[in-house]
Amino acid sequence: MKPALDETHDPITRSWVESANLGDSDFPIQNLPFGVFRRRDASSHADSETKVGIAIGDSILDVAGLRSEGLLADASVVAAADACVFYSPNQHSPNPDSPSSISLNALMALGAGSRRALRRRLHAILRNGASPSDRKAVSRHLLPQAETEMLLPAVVGDYTDFYASIFHATNVGKLFRPDNPLLPNYKYIPIGYHGRASSLVVSATPVHRPSGQTRDANADPVPDPRFGPTKALDYELEVGFFVSTGNRLGESIPIAQAEEHIFGICLVNDWSARDIQAWEYQPLGPFLAKSFSTSLSPWVVTMEALAPFRIAAFTRAEGDPAPLPYLFDAGNREHGGLNLALEVSLQSARMRETGMAPEILSRSNFRDLYWTMAQMLTHHASNGCNLRAGDLLASGTVSGPDVSGQKPARGCLLELTTRGQNPVTLPTGEQRKFLEDGDEVILRGFCETDGFRRIGLGTCCGTVLPALTI
């Protein structure tokens, strides 16, 4: 199905919130992503509860405030407004008795219809031309993003990480299997593994260097493993997407309907300890090398906001197998891709001390994934696995073909430095094979195409702290 466009995508529309009209804003009125926040001075402020908000320019609009003003009372949006305000005890929260355990789960569970209606209503009261009374009421519930603390947008019951970039899979495969980089199943099946939901953290949360078992690569034939902090800490540039309505245990989700089960997307940094990974991943795959922390950007850009930027799915090379019938749909073939530009920057402690801006290390694009979001979700549920509102699926590292004269399209240091053989040189002269303590990694993403307003995902960042003593 072709993504629907409506008045909320009109590139000419401007908001009376002036910061949303700046050309470099990630959050113009055409975006309107959802997030969860609280005031940064919550301990000293009467209004200290966790709330659902909408990003508009450099401000956050409090949905509960809009509801209290009667601005979300129309029959088409009242269910969505209530879902943003009241805690639902079926969100598998670790603290179900807490009255402030607000998340996007309840809104996600309502499905696409309610979400679309709420988006159109928000657009109407934020655009130039909104009534003076609406503007006055809305203004009472706008606050600067700088005065807020962002939280995880959803209570994630389950997290699954895929391996959907053929460029990443090939680049990494060449490092370990030069003559056979891609295993035979890669072009037939979306490969993934079940990650650790409890260690998902919101952007700006520091990440301690993990410890684990590693081995000296030259220690053959006796492995002689050691336990200690990783010496090969890496980032992974990924895109995550949240499940909206799920499926019952034992049921599947047809690919033609898969995107109706997706709420929206965010940035994901799946931090990885490569030396721990190399020792532990066979025969069952990733474990402690990836379970210590995964960072998410706080704003969830909805599928509706992404509609103008949908493109054809990745064109497979001649001779590649066609997807099996359950993974093929003509509409997904024509519109299942997404033109989403991505980049990774790094700022070392020395760069911060000397006032140097972060250095862009790589640029890639989500359109280069071998498997689409719909194919990943459909495959996940194809065995009857029950997906639930708020579940997170991630793409795996997003790499692409390198283009002469541009930043390399390699979404992790393992690829970028060829497993440490070709270090990256920073503006200070420092070199990086892998991450050092004090390094901050910043992920960014944005969509732009002719005839529509550019929208962004914000940032996903994290700073590496020394390992904790064990």
C-alpha positions in Angstrom: 0.0 0.0 0.0 1.3 3.4 -0.9 1.8 5.7 2.1 -1.0 8.3 2.3 -0.2 12.0 2.1 -2.5 14.7 3.6 -2.4 18.3 4.8 0.1 17.4 7.5 2.8 16.9 4.9 2.3 20.2 3.1 5.8 21.7 2.9 4.5 25.3 2.8 2.7 25.0 6.1 4.5 26.9 8.9 3.9 26.9 12.6 3.3 29.8 15.0 6.1 28.2 17.1 8.8 30.0 15.3 11.7 27.7 16.1 9.9 25.0 14.1 10.3 27.0 10.9 14.1 27.2 11.0 15.5 25.3 8.0 17.8 23.1 10.1 15.2 22.1 12.7 14.6 18.4 13.0 11.1 19.0 14.3 9.1 21.2 11.9 5.3 21.0 12.0 5.5 18.2 9.4 7.2 15.9 11.8 5.5 16.0 15.3 7.3 13.0 16.9 6.2 11.5 20.3 8.4 11.2 23.4 8.3 10.9 27.2 9.7 13.6 29.4 9.8 15.3 32.8 11.0 18.7 33.9 14.7 18.8 34.6 13.9 20.6 37.9 11.3 18.0 38.8 12.3 17.9 42.4 11.5 21.5 42.9 8.6 21.9 40.6 4.9 21.2 41.4 4.4 19.7 38.0 7.0 16.9 38.2 5.2 14.0 36.7 6.4 12.0 33.7 4.4 13.0 30.6 4.0 12.3 26.9 5.1 15.2 24.7 5.4 16.3 21.1 8.5 17.9 19.7 7.9 21.1 17.8 11.0 23.2 17.0 13.0 23.6 20.2 10.0 23.1 22.4 7.9 20.2 23.8 4.1 20.3 23.8 2.6 18.5 26.9 -0.3 16.3 25.6 -1.9 16.1 29.1 -2.0 19.9 29.1 -3.8 20.0 25.8 -6.3 17.5 27.1 -7.0 19.5 30.2 -7.7 22.5 28.0 -10.4 20.6 26.1 -8.3 20.7 22.9 -8.4 17.0 22.4 -12.0 16.3 23.1 -13.2 15.4 19.6 -14.4 11.8 19.3 -11.7 11.0 16.8 -8.8 11.8 19.1 -10.1 11.3 22.7 -8.9 7.7 22.9 -5.4 8.7 21.8 -5.4 11.6 24.2 -6.4 9.4 27.1 -3.7 6.9 26.1 -1.1 9.6 26.4 -2.3 10.7 29.9 -3.4 7.6 31.9 -1.2 4.8 32.9 -2.3 1.4 31.6 -1.5 -1.5 33.9 -1.0 -3.9 31.0 2.3 -2.3 29.9 4.5 -4.9 31.6 6.1 -2.1 33.6 8.6 -3.0 36.4 6.5 -0.7 38.7 2.9 -1.2 37.8 1.7 0.7 41.0 3.4 3.9 40.1 0.9 6.6 39.0 3.7 8.4 37.0 4.7 5.4 34.9 3.6 7.1 31.6 4.9 5.7 28.3 3.8 5.5 24.7 2.7 1.9 25.0 -1.0 2.6 25.4 -0.9 4.9 22.4 1.0 2.4 20.4 -1.6 -0.3 21.2 -4.4 1.7 19.7 -3.1 1.3 16.2 -2.7 3.6 13.2 -6.1 5.1 13.0 -6.1 6.9 16.4 -2.5 8.0 15.9 -3.3 9.6 12.5 -6.3 11.4 13.9 -4.2 12.8 16.8 -1.5 13.9 14.4 -4.0 15.9 12.3 -5.4 17.5 15.3 -2.0 18.5 16.6 -1.1 19.9 13.2 -4.3 22.0 13.1 -3.6 23.7 16.5 0.1 24.3 15.8 0.0 25.7 12.3 -0.2 29.4 11.4 -3.9 30.1 11.1 -4.9 28.3 14.3 -7.4 30.3 16.3 -6.1 32.8 18.8 -7.9 31.0 21.6 -6.2 27.7 20.6 -2.8 29.4 20.4 -3.2 30.9 23.8 -4.3 27.6 25.4 -1.5 25.7 23.7 1.1 28.2 24.7 0.5 27.4 28.4 1.7 23.9 27.8 4.8 24.5 25.7 8.2 24.3 27.4 11.8 24.5 26.1 13.4 21.1 25.4 16.4 22.4 27.3 14.4 22.4 30.5 13.4 18.8 30.2 14.8 15.4 30.8 13.9 12.8 28.1 13.1 9.2 29.1 12.7 6.0 27.2 9.7 6.4 25.0 8.2 3.0 25.7 8.3 0.2 28.2 10.1 -2.4 25.9 9.0 -5.9 26.8 11.1 -7.5 24.1 13.9 -6.3 21.9 15.1 -8.0 18.7 18.1 -6.9 16.6 18.4 -7.8 13.0 21.3 -8.0 10.5 19.6 -6.4 7.6 22.4 -4.5 5.8 24.1 -6.7 3.2 27.0 -4.3 3.0 27.6 -4.6 6.7 27.3 -8.4 6.6 29.7 -8.6 3.6 32.2 -6.2 5.1 32.3 -8.1 8.5 32.2 -11.4 6.7 35.3 -10.5 4.7 37.2 -9.9 8.0 36.6 -13.4 9.2 35.8 -15.4 6.0 37.5 -13.6 3.1 36.6 -16.3 0.6 33.0 -16.7 1.8 31.8 -13.5 3.5 28.0 -14.2 3.2 26.6 -17.4 4.7 24.1 -19.2 2.4 21.0 -18.2 4.4 21.6 -14.4 4.3 19.7 -13.7 1.1 16.7 -15.9 2.0 16.0 -15.0 5.6 16.1 -11.8 7.7 18.7 -12.8 10.3 18.2 -11.5 13.9 18.7 -12.3 17.5 16.8 -11.6 20.7 18.5 -8.7 22.6 18.3 -7.6 26.2 15.4 -5.2 26.9 16.5 -4.3 30.4 19.7 -2.6 29.3 18.1 -0.3 26.8 18.9 3.3 27.8 17.8 6.7 26.6 20.2 9.0 24.7 22.8 10.8 26.9 23.0 8.0 29.4 26.7 7.2 30.0 27.9 3.7 29.1 30.5 1.9 31.3 33.1 -0.1 29.5 32.0 -3.7 30.0 34.1 -6.5 31.3 34.1 -10.1 30.0 36.1 -13.0 28.9 38.5 -12.4 26.0 41.3 -14.4 24.5 44.7 -13.7 22.9 44.2 -14.2 19.2 47.7 -15.7 19.1 47.1 -18.2 21.9 46.3 -21.2 19.7 46.1 -24.0 20.2 45.3 -23.3 23.9 42.7 -20.5 24.2 44.0 -19.2 27.6 41.0 -16.7 28.2 41.2 -13.8 30.5 38.5 -11.7 32.3 38.7 -7.9 32.2 37.5 -4.7 30.5 37.0 -4.9 26.8 39.8 -3.5 24.7 37.6 -3.3 21.5 34.5 -1.3 22.4 32.5 -0.3 19.4 29.3 1.5 18.4 26.7 0.3 15.9 24.7 2.8 13.9 21.1 1.3 13.7 17.5 2.3 13.3 14.8 0.9 15.6 11.1 0.6 15.0 8.4 0.1 17.6 5.5 -2.3 17.3 2.1 -0.7 17.6 -0.7 -3.3 17.6 0.7 -6.8 18.0 -0.5 -10.3 17.2 -1.8 -13.2 19.3 0.4 -16.1 20.2 0.3 -18.6 17.3 -0.9 -16.0 14.7 1.3 -14.4 12.1 1.2 -11.0 10.4 0.9 -10.9 6.6 3.4 -8.7 4.9 0.8 -6.6 3.2 -0.5 -5.6 6.7 2.9 -5.4 8.4 3.3 -1.6 8.4 0.0 -1.1 10.1 1.7 -2.9 13.1 4.6 -0.3 13.2 4.3 2.9 15.2 7.4 4.7 14.2 11.2 4.8 14.3 14.2 6.0 16.4 18.0 5.9 16.3 19.7 3.0 18.0 23.4 2.5 19.1 23.9 -1.1 19.8 27.2 -0.8 21.7 29.4 -3.9 21.2 32.5 -5.4 22.8 34.2 -7.0 19.8 36.9 -9.0 21.6 34.3 -10.4 24.0 32.0 -11.1 21.0 34.8 -12.9 19.1 35.3 -15.4 22.0 31.7 -16.1 23.0 29.5 -15.8 19.8 30.0 -19.4 18.6 27.9 -21.5 18.5 24.9 -19.5 19.7 25.5 -15.9 18.7 25.7 -12.6 20.6 25.5 -12.6 24.4 27.4 -10.4 26.9 29.2 -8.6 24.2 26.0 -6.7 23.4 23.7 -7.0 26.5 25.5 -4.4 28.6 23.9 -1.3 27.0 21.9 -0.2 23.9 21.1 3.5 23.5 17.9 4.9 21.9 17.1 8.4 20.7 14.1 9.8 22.8 11.8 10.9 19.9 9.7 8.4 17.9 9.0 9.6 14.4 5.7 8.1 13.3 5.2 6.2 10.1 2.8 9.0 9.0 5.6 11.6 9.2 7.8 9.3 7.1 5.3 8.9 4.3 6.9 11.5 1.8 10.2 9.7 2.1 9.2 6.2 1.3 10.9 4.7 -1.7 11.3 1.3 -3.5 12.9 -1.4 -1.5 16.5 -2.2 -2.1 17.2 -3.5 -5.6 18.7 -7.0 -5.3 21.7 -7.9 -7.5 20.9 -9.9 -10.6 20.9 -13.6 -9.7 19.9 -13.1 -6.1 16.9 -15.2 -5.0 13.5 -13.6 -4.8 12.0 -13.4 -1.3 9.9 -16.4 -0.4 6.2 -15.7 -0.9 5.4 -14.9 2.7 8.1 -12.1 2.5 6.9 -10.6 -0.8 4.3 -8.0 -1.4 4.1 -5.7 -4.5 3.3 -2.7 -2.4 6.3 -3.4 -0.1 8.5 -3.8 -3.1 7.4 -0.4 -4.5 7.3 1.6 -1.2 9.0 -0.5 1.5 12.2 1.5 1.5 13.0 4.7 3.4 15.3 7.5 2.3 16.8 8.2 5.7 20.3 9.7 5.8 22.4 8.6 8.8 25.7 9.7 10.3 28.0 8.9 13.1 30.2 11.5 14.9 32.8 11.1 17.6 34.2 13.6 20.1 37.1 12.6 22.3 37.7 14.0 25.8 40.6 16.0 24.4 38.4 17.4 21.6 35.8 18.6 24.2 38.6 20.1 26.3 39.9 22.1 23.4 36.4 23.1 22.1 36.6 21.0 18.9 33.3 20.0 17.4 32.6 16.3 17.0 34.2 14.7 13.9 31.9 12.9 11.4 33.2 9.4 10.9 30.7 7.9 8.5 27.5 8.5 6.5 25.1 5.9 5.3 21.4 5.5 4.4 18.6 3.3 5.5 17.5 2.8 1.9 20.5 0.4 1.4 19.1 -2.3 3.7 18.6 -5.7 2.0 15.5 -6.4 4.1 12.6 -3.9 4.7 10.9 -3.1 8.0 7.8 -5.0 6.9 9.9 -8.1 6.0 11.6 -8.1 9.4 8.4 -7.8 11.3 6.5 -10.3 9.2 9.4 -12.8 9.5 9.5 -12.3 13.3 5.8 -13.2 13.7 5.8 -15.9 11.0 6.3 -18.7 13.5 3.5 -17.4 15.7 5.7 -15.3 18.0 3.4 -12.8 19.6 4.7 -9.2 19.2 3.3 -6.6 21.7 2.9 -2.9 21.7 6.2 -1.2 22.6 8.4 -4.1 21.4 11.5 -2.8 19.7 13.0 -4.2 16.5 16.3 -2.8 15.2 17.8 -3.0 11.8 21.4 -4.0 12.7 24.3 -1.9 11.6 23.4 0.3 8.6 26.3 0.4 6.2 26.2 1.0 2.4 28.4 1.2 -0.7 31.3 3.6 -0.4 31.2 6.5 -2.8 34.3 8.3 -3.9 34.9 11.7 -2.2 32.3 11.1 0.5 32.5 9.8 4.1 32.7 6.0 4.2 29.3 4.3 4.6 30.5 2.0 7.3 28.3 2.0 10.5 30.8 0.7 13.1 34.5 0.9 13.9 35.0 -2.8 13.2 34.3 -2.1 9.5 35.7 1.4 9.4 39.1 0.5 10.8 39.2 -3.0 9.2 39.2 -4.7 12.6 41.7 -2.2 14.0 44.2 -2.5 11.2 43.5 1.0 9.8 42.9 3.4 12.7 40.8 6.6 12.3 42.7 9.8 12.9 40.9 12.6 14.8 41.5 16.3 14.4 43.6 16.3 17.5 45.9 13.7 16.0 44.5 10.9 18.2 43.9 7.6 16.6 41.1 5.2 17.2 41.0 1.5 16.4 38.1 1.2 18.9 36.5 3.5 21.5 38.5 4.9 24.4 37.2 6.1 27.7 35.8 9.6 27.4 34.7 9.3 23.8 31.2 10.5 23.0 29.5 8.9 20.0 26.7 10.9 18.4 24.2 9.4 15.9 22.0 11.6 13.7 19.3 10.9 11.1 17.1 12.9 8.8 14.8 12.5 5.8 14.7 15.0 2.9 13.4 14.9 -0.7 12.4 17.4 -3.3 9.0 18.9 -2.7 8.8 18.2 1.1 10.1 19.6 4.3 13.1 18.0 5.8 12.5 16.2 9.1 14.9 14.7 11.6 15.2 12.0 14.3 17.2 14.2 16.7 20.3 12.6 18.2 21.3 9.5 20.0 24.5 10.0 22.0 26.5 8.3 24.8 29.8 8.8 26.5 32.1 5.9 27.4 33.0 5.7 31.1 35.7 3.5 32.6 34.9 -0.1 33.5 33.5 -0.6 37.0 35.7 -2.6 39.4 34.6 -6.2 39.9 
